[in-house]
């Protein structure tokens, strides 16, 4: 959908290297690693920008030919999928990324409008913004769900009031990234600004993901009380059970 966790076209799905790192020794504390260490996302965010760039180049070289843009995007999308498989990314994640490019191309071809290549991107960011906001309001913040899954904690993190509060606050950072993309993308899409959409797509992918990883990590870390053992070690209360 957009961004690192559940991000822009699924680019922040942790790879095997991040998962292996996430399972390291029990003595590590929150201060020893960041969300970027746990969730990764840089390679995936860069990969997600390549098909839109190819679309713009093909569109321009073909004299604003829709088929030129679509052909270039599909070709590059296929190459990216092959590279991702070779480096060990999950096949399901690779398939979802390639399918997103194919659907975007199909929408553009069926409607005959180049800007509709980015319609799926606009819709996915709207859905992501809503999903992240709702997850916080129902006290299942998606950042906690993602990090908990990487660390193999399932929902144990949610029984730690400090972690639950921290993940909730940090998840607002990710919600804001999707809202920001919508604020930029929607006017450009409605105005049919194809090249500007490509520029915005690139500028609001990896740079924004990197900023969100850093800022949400600061928010999360500052939300934990002094002496908290860290993300890997939820402090579970007694028989009272999980927070309401």
SVG drawing of the C-alpha trace seen along z (x, -y; Angstrom):
<svg xmlns="http://www.w3.org/2000/svg" viewBox="-11 -20 34 37">
<polyline fill="none" stroke="black" stroke-width="0.4" points="0.0,0.0 2.6,-2.6 5.6,-3.4 7.9,-1.1 5.6,1.0 2.7,1.8 4.3,-0.7 4.3,-1.9 3.7,1.2 4.9,3.4 8.4,2.1 9.1,2.4 8.5,6.1 11.4,7.4 13.8,9.6 15.6,12.7 18.6,10.6 16.4,8.4 14.5,11.4 17.7,13.1 19.0,10.0 15.7,9.6 16.1,13.0 19.5,12.4 20.5,12.6 18.0,11.9 20.3,9.4 19.8,6.7 17.9,3.7 15.7,1.1 18.7,-1.2 20.8,1.3 18.8,1.3 16.3,-0.9 13.2,-0.3 15.3,-0.6 17.3,2.4 14.1,4.4 12.0,3.5 14.5,2.6 12.7,1.2 15.4,-0.7 15.9,1.8 12.2,2.3 11.4,-1.4 14.0,-1.9 12.6,1.0 9.1,-0.4 10.2,-3.6 11.7,-1.9 8.5,-0.9 7.0,-4.4 10.3,-5.9 10.3,-3.5 6.7,-4.4 7.6,-8.1 10.7,-7.4 8.8,-5.1 5.9,-7.6 8.2,-10.5 10.4,-8.6 7.3,-7.3 6.0,-10.8 3.6,-10.5 2.6,-7.1 0.7,-5.2 1.8,-1.8 5.4,-3.0 5.1,-3.8 3.2,-0.7 5.6,1.6 8.6,0.0 7.0,0.3 6.1,3.9 9.5,4.8 11.3,3.1 8.7,4.5 9.6,8.0 13.3,7.4 12.8,6.0 10.8,9.1 13.5,11.4 16.2,9.5 14.1,9.6 13.7,13.4 17.4,13.9 18.3,12.0 15.9,14.0 12.8,11.9 9.6,13.7 7.9,14.9 4.5,13.7 5.9,10.2 7.5,10.2 4.3,11.4 2.3,8.6 4.8,6.0 4.6,7.3 0.9,7.6 0.6,4.0 2.5,2.9 0.4,5.0 -2.9,3.7 -1.7,0.1 -0.8,0.7 -4.1,2.3 -6.0,-0.6 -4.0,-3.0 -4.6,-1.0 -8.3,-0.5 -9.0,-4.1 -6.6,-5.5 -5.2,-8.0 -1.5,-8.0 -2.2,-9.5 -4.3,-6.5 -1.1,-4.5 -0.9,-6.2 -4.5,-5.7 -3.8,-2.5 -1.0,-4.3 -3.5,-7.0 -6.1,-4.5 -3.6,-2.4 -2.3,-5.4 -5.9,-6.3 -6.6,-2.8 -3.3,-2.7 -4.0,-6.0 -7.4,-4.8 -6.0,-1.4 -3.2,-2.9 -5.5,-5.4 -8.2,-2.8 -5.5,-0.4 -4.4,-3.1 -8.0,-3.9 -8.8,-0.3 -5.5,0.1 -3.9,2.5 -1.4,0.1 0.0,1.6 3.6,0.7 3.3,2.9 1.7,5.7 4.5,5.5 7.4,5.3 5.8,8.0 5.6,10.3 9.2,9.7 10.3,10.5 8.0,13.5 6.1,12.0 2.6,12.4 0.4,10.1 2.6,10.3 3.8,6.8 0.3,5.6 0.2,6.7 3.0,4.2 1.2,0.9 4.3,-1.1 4.9,0.6 1.3,0.4 1.3,-3.4 4.6,-3.8 3.6,-1.9 0.3,-3.9 2.1,-7.2 4.7,-6.1 2.0,-4.7 0.7,-8.2 3.9,-9.1 3.2,-6.4 -0.4,-7.6 0.9,-11.1 3.1,-9.8 0.2,-8.4 -1.8,-11.5 1.1,-13.6 1.3,-11.5 -2.4,-12.0 -2.1,-15.7 0.5,-15.8 -0.7,-13.0 -4.4,-13.9 -4.1,-17.4 -1.4,-16.1 -3.6,-13.2 -6.7,-15.3 -4.6,-17.7 -3.2,-14.9 0.4,-15.9 2.1,-12.6 5.7,-13.8 5.0,-15.6 3.4,-12.4 6.6,-10.4 8.7,-13.0 6.4,-13.0 6.4,-9.2 10.2,-9.0 10.5,-11.9 7.8,-10.4 9.0,-6.9 12.5,-6.1 13.2,-9.6 9.9,-9.6 10.2,-6.0 13.7,-6.8 12.3,-9.9 9.3,-8.0 11.6,-5.1 13.8,-7.6 11.0,-9.8 8.8,-6.9 11.8,-5.3 12.5,-8.5 8.8,-8.7 8.7,-5.1 12.0,-5.2 10.9,-8.4 7.6,-6.8 9.2,-4.0 10.0,-4.6 13.6,-4.6 14.8,-1.1 12.4,0.6 14.1,3.6 13.2,2.8 11.1,4.0 12.3,7.6 11.3,7.9 7.7,6.7 7.0,6.1 3.9,8.1 1.8,7.2 0.4,9.7 -2.9,11.6 -4.8,8.4 -4.1,9.3 -3.8,7.1 -4.8,3.4 -8.3,2.5"/>
</svg>
